């Protein structure tokens, strides 16, 4: 995560009366505006700006987020994730062995915070997964996952051939962390 907060070279206090957002080519402006809590017609507040920056980054559709001000403008600069991203896939099951392959993610589907992931692997066992992540535009702490997994392997003595298909739906919501 690359996070950088900048301020104007002119350190005089200014009332923020305008929000400027740039770098969002497919993400609608309102998706970003929903994450901004800094009030208009008030002085720039570093704490609120950092919180806004983290909320925007946690949408998980940007590789870069920068929040600051220049005179009376609250400035938000973002860089969207690429439409497709790839990751290597390495998985091991004790007693069976390794499998390898690739994961491909379709990011920011239709300008939303949703993501589709496809995984395929081969080796001592074959694996495949299709996973759709739905994230609410208004509450980035809540996510819905729908996935289909398949794997195929043999036992350690290669006597049994095992095929497994799993469909799962999961809901995740982050709650406040309390130190006890």
Backbone bond lengths (Angstrom), bond angles and torsions (degrees), N, CA, C in turn:
res aa  C-N    CA-C-N  psi(-1)  N-CA   C-N-CA  omega(-1)  CA-C   N-CA-C  phi
1 X - - - 1.439 - - 1.508 108.01 -
2 X 1.321 117.46 129.31 1.444 121.96 175.93 1.517 107.52 -111.17
3 X 1.309 116.56 114.65 1.449 122.02 -178.23 1.515 107.57 -127.88
4 X 1.309 116.44 130.11 1.449 120.85 -179.49 1.515 107.99 -144.15
5 X 1.309 117.18 129.17 1.451 122.09 178.74 1.515 107.22 -106.31
6 X 1.315 116.77 129.51 1.451 118.76 179.30 1.512 109.90 -124.32
7 X 1.313 115.45 157.62 1.458 121.32 176.52 1.507 109.10 -132.08
8 X 1.292 115.91 166.93 1.456 122.11 -179.78 1.524 109.49 -67.44
9 X 1.313 116.09 152.52 1.459 120.23 175.82 1.519 110.37 -67.79
10 X 1.305 116.14 -26.84 1.448 121.43 177.33 1.526 107.34 -85.06
11 X 1.325 117.97 107.87 1.459 121.65 -173.78 1.525 113.82 -85.61
12 X 1.296 118.71 9.46 1.459 120.18 176.32 1.522 108.54 -65.92
13 X 1.315 116.34 148.88 1.455 119.37 -178.92 1.525 109.59 -72.90
14 X 1.313 114.87 136.00 1.459 121.63 179.00 1.509 108.95 -131.62
15 X 1.294 114.94 144.11 1.447 119.85 173.15 1.521 108.40 -80.69
16 X 1.306 116.26 132.42 1.467 121.44 177.22 1.523 107.34 -81.32
17 X 1.339 116.16 117.97 1.466 118.52 179.89 1.521 112.91 -126.12
18 X 1.347 116.03 7.50 1.465 119.41 -179.50 1.526 108.65 -152.59
19 X 1.335 115.89 145.27 1.466 121.24 176.12 1.519 107.73 -114.43
20 X 1.332 115.93 127.39 1.459 121.95 179.03 1.532 108.74 -116.75
21 X 1.336 116.23 125.12 1.460 121.45 179.97 1.521 108.20 -120.42
22 X 1.329 117.04 131.37 1.466 119.56 177.14 1.521 110.20 -141.12
23 X 1.326 114.82 155.45 1.460 122.17 179.94 1.514 113.31 99.80
24 X 1.316 117.81 -6.90 1.472 121.36 179.83 1.523 108.41 -94.12
25 X 1.317 116.13 104.89 1.454 120.47 -178.88 1.517 112.61 -96.17
26 X 1.332 117.84 -34.23 1.457 119.40 177.22 1.518 112.79 -112.71
27 X 1.315 117.31 -21.04 1.463 120.64 179.63 1.525 109.32 -81.15
28 X 1.342 117.36 123.37 1.467 119.09 178.39 1.536 111.51 -61.70
29 X 1.309 115.56 146.88 1.463 121.77 -178.10 1.531 111.61 -57.46
30 X 1.336 116.97 -36.33 1.468 119.46 -176.98 1.531 112.58 -65.61
31 X 1.348 118.35 -26.42 1.465 120.89 176.69 1.535 109.27 -62.66
32 X 1.324 116.59 -41.33 1.465 121.37 179.04 1.526 110.26 -74.75
33 X 1.339 116.71 -43.35 1.462 120.03 -179.76 1.524 112.51 -59.85
34 X 1.339 117.65 -32.36 1.468 120.77 178.32 1.519 112.28 -63.15
35 X 1.331 118.20 -21.33 1.464 122.09 -178.30 1.525 112.64 -93.10
36 X 1.324 117.29 -11.19 1.468 121.78 -176.06 1.520 109.88 -88.41
37 X 1.322 115.40 122.77 1.472 121.82 179.85 1.526 112.32 -110.44
38 X 1.336 117.79 -4.86 1.463 119.95 -179.73 1.520 108.84 -65.64
39 X 1.324 117.45 125.93 1.466 119.26 -178.18 1.529 112.37 -74.74
40 X 1.308 115.17 147.55 1.463 120.78 172.29 1.528 108.59 -79.64
41 X 1.307 115.38 161.67 1.467 122.82 -179.80 1.531 112.13 58.63
42 X 1.334 115.54 37.03 1.465 121.63 173.77 1.525 107.78 -141.78
43 X 1.331 116.24 165.06 1.461 120.52 179.61 1.524 109.96 -69.49
44 X 1.331 115.64 151.07 1.458 121.25 177.78 1.520 109.30 -59.57
45 X 1.337 116.40 133.84 1.456 122.69 -179.27 1.529 108.25 -122.45
46 X 1.339 116.54 114.37 1.474 121.70 -178.46 1.522 112.85 -59.48
47 X 1.311 117.39 -40.19 1.465 121.53 -177.61 1.523 110.75 -63.55
48 X 1.319 116.13 -47.60 1.466 120.15 179.35 1.525 110.06 -65.06
49 X 1.330 117.10 -39.15 1.466 120.86 179.62 1.529 111.08 -62.21
50 X 1.343 118.09 -42.39 1.466 120.67 177.87 1.524 111.19 -64.96
51 X 1.322 117.12 -39.63 1.472 120.66 177.01 1.529 110.40 -63.63
52 X 1.343 117.17 -42.43 1.468 121.27 176.93 1.527 110.26 -60.43
53 X 1.330 115.48 -44.40 1.457 121.49 -179.23 1.531 111.04 -60.07
54 X 1.317 116.73 -43.94 1.468 120.70 179.19 1.525 111.29 -67.10
55 X 1.320 117.02 -40.96 1.476 119.68 178.41 1.531 110.76 -61.38
56 X 1.317 117.08 -43.40 1.465 121.00 -179.81 1.525 109.85 -65.60
57 X 1.328 117.63 -44.64 1.468 120.72 179.91 1.524 111.03 -63.65
58 X 1.329 116.98 -37.17 1.464 121.36 -178.03 1.529 113.19 -71.06
59 X 1.318 117.97 -6.04 1.463 119.79 171.13 1.525 110.22 -63.72
60 X 1.342 116.36 -20.94 1.461 124.24 177.39 1.527 112.78 65.74
61 X 1.330 116.30 33.05 1.465 120.64 175.40 1.527 111.28 -122.74
62 X 1.333 116.39 0.18 1.457 121.07 -179.33 1.525 110.06 -122.79
63 X 1.348 116.10 144.15 1.459 120.32 174.05 1.524 110.75 -93.72
64 X 1.319 116.34 -14.85 1.464 121.52 -175.35 1.521 108.50 -148.57
65 X 1.328 116.27 133.11 1.464 121.93 175.96 1.522 108.05 -139.29
66 X 1.313 116.17 130.68 1.454 121.51 178.62 1.521 107.61 -135.24
67 X 1.327 117.16 131.06 1.463 122.64 -179.21 1.523 108.20 -127.37
68 X 1.305 116.22 137.76 1.462 120.98 177.53 1.507 110.27 -169.92
69 X 1.324 115.88 -161.59 1.461 119.46 178.28 1.520 110.39 -142.05
70 X 1.288 115.11 158.17 1.459 123.12 173.08 1.516 106.35 -144.01
71 X 1.301 115.45 110.75 1.462 122.72 -174.86 1.518 109.60 57.34
72 X 1.311 120.48 -110.93 1.467 121.64 -176.06 1.526 112.22 -105.65
73 X 1.333 117.03 10.64 1.475 120.93 -179.27 1.517 111.05 -103.51
74 X 1.306 115.28 133.75 1.464 123.35 171.02 1.522 104.74 -91.34
75 X 1.316 117.30 115.81 1.461 121.48 -170.36 1.530 110.29 -108.65
76 X 1.333 115.19 129.23 1.454 122.02 177.04 1.533 107.38 -122.65
77 X 1.331 116.19 118.22 1.460 122.38 176.67 1.522 107.97 -111.38
78 X 1.328 116.61 129.99 1.463 120.74 179.74 1.520 109.86 -131.69
79 X 1.306 115.52 155.94 1.460 122.35 170.20 1.519 106.77 -127.89
80 X 1.318 116.49 118.75 1.455 121.56 -176.88 1.520 110.99 -74.72
81 X 1.344 114.57 149.32 1.461 119.23 173.94 1.524 108.69 -64.09
82 X 1.315 115.74 153.72 1.460 120.27 175.25 1.518 109.58 -62.29
83 X 1.333 117.21 155.02 1.471 121.33 179.57 1.524 111.50 -57.88
84 X 1.331 116.85 -38.52 1.460 122.33 -179.09 1.518 108.42 -126.28
85 X 1.326 115.50 135.82 1.461 119.88 172.32 1.524 108.09 -131.58
86 X 1.311 115.69 149.37 1.461 122.23 -177.96 1.525 109.85 -121.34
87 X 1.319 115.53 146.98 1.463 122.13 174.31 1.524 107.87 -139.24
88 X 1.324 117.42 146.47 1.467 119.05 174.42 1.528 110.31 -71.82
89 X 1.304 116.27 154.63 1.461 122.62 -179.95 1.515 108.55 -123.82
90 X 1.316 116.80 118.97 1.457 123.57 174.57 1.515 107.03 -130.70
91 X 1.315 116.25 126.37 1.455 120.45 -178.70 1.523 109.34 -139.69
92 X 1.332 116.56 141.97 1.460 121.25 -179.30 1.522 109.50 -128.76
93 X 1.320 115.49 136.39 1.459 121.76 171.43 1.521 105.87 -117.48
94 X 1.330 115.52 120.51 1.471 120.24 -179.57 1.518 110.35 -56.72
95 X 1.302 116.78 134.41 1.458 122.37 179.05 1.518 113.17 87.51
96 X 1.338 117.64 -13.49 1.469 120.31 179.63 1.522 110.25 -113.84
97 X 1.333 116.91 -52.85 1.448 120.25 178.72 1.523 112.52 134.58
98 X 1.334 114.47 -160.05 1.458 122.52 -174.19 1.521 112.02 -102.30
99 X 1.315 114.20 152.09 1.461 122.56 170.47 1.519 106.83 -131.32
100 X 1.309 117.28 150.41 1.459 121.79 -178.09 1.523 108.85 -141.00
101 X 1.299 114.94 155.47 1.458 119.61 -179.19 1.517 110.77 176.94
102 X 1.329 116.19 -145.39 1.463 121.25 -176.48 1.518 110.89 -142.88
103 X 1.325 114.51 151.73 1.460 122.63 172.20 1.521 107.14 -116.41
104 X 1.324 116.36 137.12 1.466 120.90 177.04 1.516 107.56 -126.06
105 X 1.333 115.88 132.77 1.460 121.25 -179.75 1.518 109.72 -116.93
106 X 1.325 115.72 134.32 1.457 122.78 171.01 1.525 105.09 -99.88
107 X 1.330 116.94 111.18 1.461 122.24 -172.63 1.521 112.15 -97.86
108 X 1.333 114.64 151.70 1.461 121.54 170.46 1.531 111.26 52.19
109 X 1.327 116.30 54.17 1.460 122.17 -175.01 1.525 110.37 -63.24
110 X 1.312 116.48 122.95 1.469 124.20 180.00 1.525 111.95 51.88
111 X 1.315 117.91 37.30 1.457 121.43 177.90 1.517 114.25 74.78
112 X 1.314 117.58 12.44 1.463 121.20 179.15 1.523 108.83 -99.88
113 X 1.306 116.34 -177.44 1.469 120.49 178.36 1.524 111.34 -92.94
114 X 1.319 117.83 11.05 1.462 122.07 -175.63 1.525 111.48 -83.19
115 X 1.345 115.21 155.68 1.463 121.32 -176.86 1.526 109.41 -142.95
116 X 1.329 115.60 140.80 1.453 122.15 175.00 1.520 107.57 -115.96
117 X 1.330 116.37 130.26 1.455 120.71 179.53 1.522 111.06 -120.26
118 X 1.319 116.44 137.06 1.459 123.01 176.39 1.520 108.08 -123.54
119 X 1.335 116.52 132.44 1.465 121.31 178.57 1.509 108.65 -130.62
120 X 1.327 115.28 141.40 1.460 120.18 175.44 1.523 107.32 -146.68
121 X 1.337 115.18 137.22 1.445 119.74 -179.64 1.513 111.59 -148.92
122 X 1.305 115.21 156.98 1.460 121.82 179.33 1.523 108.34 -142.93
123 X 1.289 115.99 167.24 1.457 122.09 -178.31 1.516 107.65 146.92
124 X 1.331 117.68 -131.17 1.461 121.27 176.69 1.525 111.19 -68.27
125 X 1.325 116.29 -20.02 1.466 121.09 173.24 1.521 107.80 -147.20
126 X 1.309 116.13 151.07 1.464 121.82 179.85 1.521 108.92 -99.57
127 X 1.309 115.42 137.49 1.458 119.88 179.67 1.521 110.27 -133.30
128 X 1.308 115.59 151.93 1.450 121.75 175.70 1.522 109.01 -154.06
129 X 1.313 116.23 146.64 1.458 120.15 179.26 1.518 109.40 -151.35
130 X 1.307 115.00 139.98 1.456 122.79 168.74 1.520 104.91 -122.03
131 X 1.331 116.92 124.55 1.460 120.24 -176.25 1.520 109.66 -135.34
132 X 1.319 115.95 127.77 1.463 121.86 177.25 1.520 108.55 -112.04
133 X 1.322 116.67 125.51 1.460 122.17 179.43 1.518 108.92 -108.45
134 X 1.311 116.28 119.13 1.462 121.52 175.07 1.514 107.95 -105.36
135 X 1.333 115.57 123.63 1.456 120.50 177.63 1.524 107.98 -121.38
136 X 1.305 115.53 129.50 1.456 120.93 -179.68 1.523 110.55 -63.03
137 X 1.322 116.37 137.35 1.464 120.61 177.39 1.526 111.46 -69.61
138 X 1.320 117.21 -24.16 1.454 120.82 -173.59 1.516 113.25 -100.62
139 X 1.332 117.10 -14.47 1.459 120.88 -179.44 1.519 107.66 -143.27
140 X 1.346 116.52 91.06 1.460 118.75 -175.56 1.530 113.21 -74.04
141 X 1.330 117.34 6.07 1.456 120.08 175.60 1.526 111.37 -92.25
142 X 1.332 117.57 -7.12 1.465 121.27 -178.68 1.526 109.42 -111.57
143 X 1.341 115.67 133.45 1.464 121.15 -179.27 1.516 109.53 -138.54
144 X 1.314 115.85 147.67 1.454 122.15 175.04 1.521 107.16 -122.13
145 X 1.345 116.96 127.06 1.454 122.25 179.81 1.527 108.60 -113.92
146 X 1.308 116.08 131.96 1.461 121.67 173.18 1.520 105.29 -123.89
147 X 1.324 117.31 124.13 1.467 117.99 -176.61 1.520 111.50 -142.05
148 X 1.325 112.87 154.09 1.460 122.29 173.98 1.523 106.33 -127.46
149 X 1.334 116.36 121.97 1.460 122.21 -179.59 1.515 109.52 -118.66
150 X 1.293 115.43 143.45 1.454 120.48 172.70 1.519 107.87 -138.72
151 X 1.309 116.06 140.58 1.456 119.36 170.74 1.519 109.07 -145.78
152 X 1.298 113.23 155.51 1.460 121.36 -175.11 1.515 107.11 -140.03
153 X 1.356 116.49 124.46 1.458 119.04 179.06 1.514 110.24 -153.72
154 X 1.323 115.23 178.26 1.455 122.13 177.66 1.513 108.30 -121.93
155 X 1.334 115.32 157.59 1.451 118.30 177.38 1.528 109.24 -71.38
156 X 1.315 116.30 175.24 1.462 121.30 -174.12 1.530 112.89 -61.72
157 X 1.318 116.95 -30.10 1.464 120.67 179.91 1.529 112.03 -93.59
158 X 1.320 117.07 3.09 1.464 124.05 -178.94 1.522 112.18 56.93
159 X 1.331 117.00 33.71 1.461 121.50 176.75 1.525 111.71 -93.01
160 X 1.318 116.39 -29.11 1.457 120.40 -176.76 1.525 110.22 -118.87
161 X 1.308 115.70 139.36 1.455 122.28 176.37 1.527 106.77 -106.14
162 X 1.319 117.30 119.56 1.464 121.68 -172.92 1.527 109.75 -112.97
163 X 1.322 116.38 125.21 1.471 121.95 173.87 1.517 107.19 -117.79
164 X 1.322 115.63 137.37 1.456 120.13 -178.97 1.522 109.05 -136.46
165 X 1.328 115.95 134.52 1.464 122.76 176.01 1.526 106.76 -127.86
166 X 1.314 116.07 128.08 1.463 120.67 -177.30 1.524 109.20 -132.30
167 X 1.325 115.75 128.50 1.464 121.81 172.20 1.516 106.10 -110.44
168 X 1.320 116.44 130.21 1.461 118.37 -179.45 1.517 111.09 -136.85
169 X 1.301 114.42 147.97 1.461 122.80 173.89 1.516 105.66 -128.17
170 X 1.321 116.71 125.88 1.464 120.80 -177.76 1.519 109.59 -133.52
171 X 1.308 115.71 143.12 1.458 122.37 176.18 1.517 107.38 -117.48
172 X 1.322 115.86 130.88 1.457 120.83 -178.73 1.515 108.73 -124.58
173 X 1.303 116.03 132.86 1.461 120.34 175.82 1.515 108.02 -138.28
174 X 1.327 115.77 123.07 1.456 120.48 177.89 1.521 108.66 -78.83
175 X 1.308 114.38 135.89 1.457 119.60 176.05 1.514 107.98 -116.46
176 X 1.297 115.98 170.69 1.460 119.62 -178.90 1.517 110.67 -62.14
177 X 1.300 115.12 143.99 1.452 121.70 176.42 1.527 108.69 -90.93
178 X 1.312 115.76 126.41 1.458 120.24 179.06 1.516 109.13 -113.96
179 X 1.322 116.08 129.71 1.464 120.54 174.92 1.514 108.15 -85.68
180 X 1.306 115.35 129.00 1.472 119.43 179.28 1.504 111.36 -100.06
